[in-house]
Amino acid sequence: MNSLSRVLHWFRPSMAARFSTSGMQNLSPPKAKLRGVVFDMDGTLTVPVIDFSAMYRAVLGDDYASIKSSSSLGVDILQHIDSWSPDRQQKAYDIIADFERRGLEQLQIMPGAKELCEFLDARQIRRGLITRNVKTAVDLFHLRFGLSFDPALSREFHPYKPDPAPLLSICSVWGVRPDEVIMVGDSLRDDVTCGRRAGAFTCLLDEKGKYASPDSFIDVRPDFRVSSLIEIYPLLEANFDLSL
């Protein structure tokens, strides 16, 4: 089985309606023009090294289990922290910063990331980044691996994912429509939801097969699902207009 046949994708129902033409059922719909790709960082462009479950337990304590079970999309720890008192918030952010600091010491680029960036650069397709990590982590990523994503929005940008604001901001800077952009990330709750709310295409990176079951997509569904960044090459070529 080649990499393209392993790619699972779902087109939005609205796309078929958008391109349908009465009396022309035999014509293939035109491909959507792709002008930009926006990536998540942790677990997408970089190998996941932070133990998020341990971090959430350290921050939320005894409430972690009940909070986790209350949402099929997982825990949005930053949202919970936002409702706390300033002193409690600071303690929580200190814990998160410690986990993130240890993660930076092990920072590794995801296999296929550099090659995918070269693929996009050759077609003059813009590259952006949205992460809930801090700017220090983004700066280190750029420096260590010699890659540049512009704009690169970190946790300092509010509101952060899954709110569509950061993705809409990048589209505005680029001067493109959201439906000319695809959001790539490993989180249904943060990345796919952000992209869907903004009106962009979405691609879920599911390395471990966490979302292999159709039941995983009760609340939100990506347009595409891949198991590696390498699978994005044929996906983009098959489904988008990449012409200069």
C-alpha positions in Angstrom: 0.0 0.0 0.0 1.5 3.4 -1.0 1.5 6.5 1.1 -1.4 8.1 -0.8 -3.7 5.1 -0.3 -3.0 5.2 3.4 -4.2 8.8 3.7 -7.8 8.9 5.0 -9.7 12.0 4.1 -13.1 13.4 4.4 -14.4 16.3 2.3 -16.9 18.6 3.9 -20.4 18.2 2.5 -20.4 21.8 1.6 -17.6 21.3 -0.9 -19.6 19.0 -3.1 -22.4 21.5 -3.1 -20.0 24.4 -3.8 -18.7 22.8 -7.0 -21.8 20.9 -8.3 -23.1 22.1 -11.6 -26.5 21.0 -13.0 -26.1 18.7 -16.1 -22.3 18.4 -15.7 -22.1 15.3 -13.3 -19.2 13.8 -15.2 -16.9 16.7 -14.7 -14.4 16.6 -11.7 -14.7 19.5 -9.3 -11.9 22.1 -9.6 -9.2 21.8 -7.0 -9.1 24.4 -4.3 -6.2 26.8 -4.5 -3.7 26.4 -1.7 -1.8 29.5 -0.7 -0.6 28.6 2.8 -0.1 25.8 5.4 -0.2 26.6 9.1 1.4 24.1 11.4 1.1 23.2 15.1 4.5 22.8 16.7 4.6 20.3 19.6 3.8 16.8 18.3 3.6 18.1 14.7 6.8 19.8 13.7 8.6 18.5 16.8 8.6 15.0 18.3 6.3 14.9 21.3 8.4 14.8 24.5 6.2 16.5 27.1 4.2 14.2 29.3 1.0 16.2 29.2 -1.0 13.8 31.4 1.7 14.3 34.2 1.6 18.0 33.6 -2.1 18.2 33.8 -2.2 16.1 37.0 0.5 18.4 38.5 -1.6 21.5 37.8 -5.1 20.3 38.3 -4.5 17.8 41.2 -7.5 15.8 42.2 -9.8 17.5 39.7 -7.9 16.1 36.7 -9.8 12.9 36.4 -13.2 14.5 36.4 -12.2 17.3 34.1 -10.7 14.8 31.6 -13.9 12.6 31.6 -16.1 15.6 31.0 -14.9 16.3 27.4 -14.4 13.8 24.6 -11.8 16.3 23.1 -9.6 16.2 26.3 -8.4 18.8 28.8 -8.0 22.4 27.9 -5.7 23.3 30.8 -5.1 26.9 29.7 -8.9 27.6 29.7 -9.2 26.3 33.3 -6.2 28.3 34.5 -7.7 31.5 33.0 -10.6 31.3 35.5 -8.3 31.1 38.6 -7.0 33.8 40.9 -3.8 35.5 39.9 -1.7 33.7 42.6 -3.1 30.3 41.6 -2.5 31.1 37.9 1.1 31.9 38.6 1.7 28.7 40.4 0.1 26.7 37.5 2.2 28.6 34.9 5.3 27.9 36.9 4.6 24.1 36.8 3.8 24.3 33.0 7.0 26.3 32.4 9.1 23.6 34.2 7.6 20.8 32.0 8.2 22.9 28.9 11.7 23.7 29.9 12.5 20.1 30.3 10.9 19.5 26.9 13.1 22.0 25.2 16.2 20.1 26.4 15.0 17.1 24.3 13.7 19.1 21.3 13.8 17.0 18.1 12.4 17.8 14.7 9.6 15.5 13.4 10.8 13.2 10.6 9.8 14.7 7.2 9.4 18.2 8.5 12.3 19.8 6.7 11.5 17.9 3.5 7.9 19.1 3.6 9.0 22.7 4.1 11.2 22.4 1.0 8.3 21.0 -0.9 6.2 24.0 0.1 9.0 26.5 -0.6 9.5 25.1 -4.1 5.8 25.9 -4.8 5.9 29.3 -3.0 3.3 28.2 -0.5 3.5 30.1 2.7 4.3 28.5 6.0 3.0 29.7 9.4 2.9 28.3 12.9 0.5 28.4 15.8 1.4 26.9 19.2 0.2 27.0 22.7 3.8 26.8 23.8 5.8 30.0 24.7 7.7 32.3 22.3 11.0 31.0 23.8 10.2 27.5 22.5 9.4 28.8 19.0 12.6 30.9 18.9 14.7 27.9 19.9 12.9 25.7 17.3 13.7 28.2 14.5 17.3 28.6 15.7 18.1 24.9 16.2 16.6 23.5 13.0 17.2 26.5 10.6 13.5 26.7 9.7 11.4 29.8 9.6 7.6 30.1 9.9 6.1 33.5 9.5 3.9 34.5 11.2 4.7 32.2 14.2 2.2 32.8 16.9 2.8 31.4 20.4 0.9 31.4 23.7 1.5 35.1 24.1 -1.1 35.7 21.3 -4.6 35.8 22.7 -7.0 34.2 22.3 -5.1 31.0 21.6 -6.2 27.8 19.9 -8.9 26.4 19.6 -10.2 29.9 19.1 -9.9 30.7 15.3 -8.3 34.2 16.0 -4.7 33.2 15.5 -5.4 31.4 12.2 -7.5 34.3 11.0 -4.7 36.7 12.0 -2.2 34.8 9.9 -4.6 34.7 6.9 -5.0 38.5 7.3 -1.2 39.0 7.3 -0.9 36.9 4.2 -3.8 38.5 2.5 -5.5 35.2 1.7 -8.9 33.6 2.5 -9.1 30.9 5.2 -10.4 28.4 2.5 -7.0 28.9 0.8 -5.2 27.6 3.8 -4.8 24.2 5.5 -4.2 23.8 9.3 -2.0 20.8 10.2 -1.7 19.5 13.7 -2.0 16.5 16.0 -4.8 17.7 18.2 -8.5 17.5 17.4 -9.4 19.9 20.2 -6.8 22.6 19.4 -5.7 22.3 15.8 -8.6 20.8 13.9 -11.2 22.9 15.9 -9.2 26.1 15.3 -9.0 25.4 11.6 -12.7 24.4 11.2 -13.9 27.5 13.1 -11.7 29.7 10.9 -13.1 28.1 7.7 -9.8 26.6 6.7 -9.1 23.0 5.6 -7.7 20.8 8.3 -5.3 17.8 8.4 -4.9 15.7 11.6 -1.5 14.1 12.2 -2.2 10.8 13.9 1.1 9.0 14.3 0.0 6.5 16.9 -3.5 5.7 15.4 -5.2 7.4 18.4 -8.0 8.5 16.1 -8.3 5.3 14.0 -11.9 4.7 15.1 -14.7 6.7 13.3 -16.1 7.2 16.8 -13.2 9.6 17.5 -14.9 12.3 15.4 -18.2 12.8 17.1 -17.5 16.4 18.0 -15.2 17.6 15.2 -14.0 16.0 12.0 -10.8 16.9 10.0 -10.8 17.0 6.3 -7.8 14.8 6.2 -6.0 12.4 8.5 -2.4 11.2 8.0 0.1 9.1 10.1 3.2 11.0 9.1 4.3 14.3 7.6 5.5 12.5 4.5 2.0 11.5 3.6 1.1 15.2 3.3 3.0 15.5 -0.1 0.6 13.3 -2.1 -2.4 14.5 -0.2 -1.7 18.1 -1.2 -0.9 17.2 -4.8 -4.1 15.1 -5.2 -6.5 17.5 -3.6 -5.3 21.1 -4.2 -4.1 23.4 -6.9 -0.5 24.0 -6.1 0.4 26.0 -9.2 2.5 29.2 -8.8 
